[in-house]
Amino acid sequence: MKPIAFFRALCAALVLGLTAQATWAGAGHDHGEAPAASTGAASPRFVATSELFELVGVLSGQTLSLYLDRADDNSPAKGATLELALGENPVAVKAVGDGAFEATLPSPLPEGVLAVTATVVAGNDSDLLAGELDIHTSAHAPEASGRVSRTTLAAAAVVAIGAVLALWAMRRARRMRMSPATRVGGAA
């Protein structure tokens, strides 16, 4: 195969390989646009567990959303009551659904790690849960990672390998044309 024909075939294979991913799904199998990746910082949260209960708290501004589940089957703790303390300060909590509670804090919480204690009573079961809430201001929030997807890395690797092979093939063909040992004929 001539070097230029080889180079053209290699380029065509690279283009087909890079665009083939978009054609894997058949008609009607498109799942739409991929959801955008979150670039903001996650809300501060805590988890407190015991043998009976699991409590998750998510802080959004001055609102603390709490989710209480039974540890054995992960179902909401129906009819439960919850008393909560952040550090040494008790926090008024109101039920908003089965196993769901909400608290409105009177002021923003200070930055740092804050101890969380919760007393849970659900039917004949009661328990004391403990956890930690780690709070940092948005100035310390992690920046977008700027990571490159695996597909992009694979495409770049294929292009780089293809380019190296094409250059190698063209140099080899040039050396073979210039080498005296490969010439046929001559003066007799």
C-alpha positions in Angstrom: 0.0 0.0 0.0 1.4 3.4 -0.9 2.1 5.7 2.0 -0.4 8.3 1.1 -3.1 5.6 0.7 -2.2 4.2 4.0 -2.3 7.6 5.7 -5.8 8.3 4.1 -7.1 4.9 5.3 -5.7 5.6 8.8 -7.4 9.0 8.9 -10.7 7.5 7.8 -10.5 4.8 10.5 -9.8 7.4 13.1 -12.7 9.6 12.1 -15.0 6.6 12.0 -13.8 5.4 15.4 -14.3 8.8 17.0 -17.8 9.3 15.6 -19.0 5.7 16.1 -19.9 6.4 19.7 -22.7 8.7 18.7 -24.3 6.0 16.5 -24.4 3.2 19.0 -28.0 3.9 20.1 -30.7 3.1 17.5 -33.7 5.2 16.7 -35.9 6.0 19.7 -33.1 5.0 22.1 -31.9 8.5 22.8 -32.0 9.5 26.5 -31.7 13.2 25.8 -29.0 15.5 27.0 -26.9 14.3 30.0 -27.7 16.1 33.2 -25.3 19.0 33.9 -22.7 18.2 36.5 -23.1 20.2 39.7 -20.2 22.7 40.1 -21.3 24.2 43.3 -20.4 23.1 46.8 -22.6 20.5 48.5 -24.7 21.6 51.4 -23.2 20.8 54.8 -24.7 17.6 56.2 -24.3 15.1 59.0 -25.2 11.5 59.6 -26.0 10.0 63.0 -26.7 6.3 63.3 -27.4 3.7 65.9 -28.7 0.1 65.9 -32.3 1.4 65.7 -32.2 4.7 63.7 -30.4 6.7 61.1 -30.6 10.5 61.0 -29.4 12.6 58.2 -29.4 16.4 58.4 -28.9 18.8 55.5 -28.2 22.5 56.1 -29.4 25.0 53.5 -28.9 28.5 54.7 -30.6 28.7 58.1 -32.9 25.7 57.4 -31.9 22.3 58.6 -33.8 19.4 56.9 -33.8 16.2 58.9 -34.6 12.6 57.7 -35.1 9.9 60.3 -35.2 6.2 59.2 -35.3 2.9 60.9 -31.9 1.2 60.6 -33.2 -2.3 60.0 -35.2 -1.6 56.8 -34.4 2.1 56.0 -38.1 3.0 56.2 -39.2 6.4 57.5 -39.6 6.4 61.3 -43.4 7.0 61.4 -44.8 8.9 64.4 -41.4 9.6 65.8 -40.5 12.6 67.9 -37.1 14.2 67.7 -35.2 16.5 70.0 -32.1 18.1 68.6 -29.0 20.0 69.9 -26.3 21.6 67.9 -23.3 22.0 70.1 -24.8 23.0 73.5 -27.8 24.7 72.0 -31.2 23.0 71.7 -32.9 23.5 68.4 -36.7 23.5 67.9 -37.7 20.8 65.4 -41.1 20.3 63.7 -42.4 17.2 61.9 -43.1 17.8 58.2 -43.9 14.2 57.3 -43.2 10.5 58.2 -39.6 10.6 59.3 -39.1 14.1 58.0 -38.4 17.1 60.2 -37.3 20.7 59.7 -35.7 23.3 61.9 -35.2 27.0 61.3 -32.1 28.3 62.9 -32.2 31.8 64.5 -28.8 32.7 63.1 -26.2 31.3 60.7 -24.0 28.6 62.3 -20.4 29.4 62.9 -17.7 27.9 60.6 -16.1 24.7 61.9 -17.2 21.3 63.2 -20.3 21.3 65.4 -21.4 18.4 67.6 -25.0 17.1 66.9 -27.0 15.1 69.4 -30.6 13.9 68.8 -33.0 12.1 71.1 -35.4 9.9 69.1 -38.7 8.3 70.4 -40.7 6.1 68.1 -43.3 3.9 69.6 -41.6 1.7 72.2 -38.1 2.5 70.8 -36.0 5.4 72.0 -32.3 6.2 71.3 -29.7 8.9 71.5 -27.8 9.6 68.3 -24.6 11.6 67.8 -22.9 13.1 64.8 -20.9 16.1 63.6 -21.8 18.9 61.2 -18.8 20.3 59.3 -19.5 23.8 58.1 -17.4 25.9 55.8 -18.2 29.1 54.0 -18.5 29.2 50.2 -15.1 31.0 50.0 -13.6 27.6 50.9 -15.8 25.6 48.6 -14.0 23.4 46.1 -13.7 24.7 42.6 -14.9 22.8 39.5 -12.6 19.9 39.0 -11.9 20.6 35.3 -11.4 16.9 34.8 -11.4 15.4 31.3 -13.9 12.6 30.5 -12.7 9.1 29.7 -14.2 9.4 26.2 -12.1 12.5 25.5 -9.0 10.8 26.8 -9.6 7.7 24.7 -10.2 9.8 21.6 -7.0 11.8 22.2 -5.1 8.5 22.7 -6.4 7.1 19.4 -5.5 10.3 17.5 -2.0 10.3 19.0 -1.4 6.7 18.2 -2.8 7.1 14.7 -0.5 10.1 14.1 2.6 8.2 15.3 1.8 5.3 13.1 1.2 7.5 10.1 4.5 9.3 10.6 6.3 6.0 11.0 4.8 4.6 7.9 5.6 7.7 5.8 9.2 7.8 7.1 9.6 4.1 6.4 8.3 4.5 2.9 10.6 7.4 2.3 13.7 5.4 3.5 12.7 2.5 1.3 12.5 4.8 -1.8 15.9 6.4 -1.1 17.8 3.2 -0.1 20.1 1.9 -2.9 19.5 -1.7 -1.9 15.8 -1.4 -2.9 16.4 0.1 -6.4 16.0 -2.3 -9.2 18.0 -2.2 -12.4 21.0 0.0 -13.1 24.1 -0.1 -15.3 25.4 -3.5 -16.3 
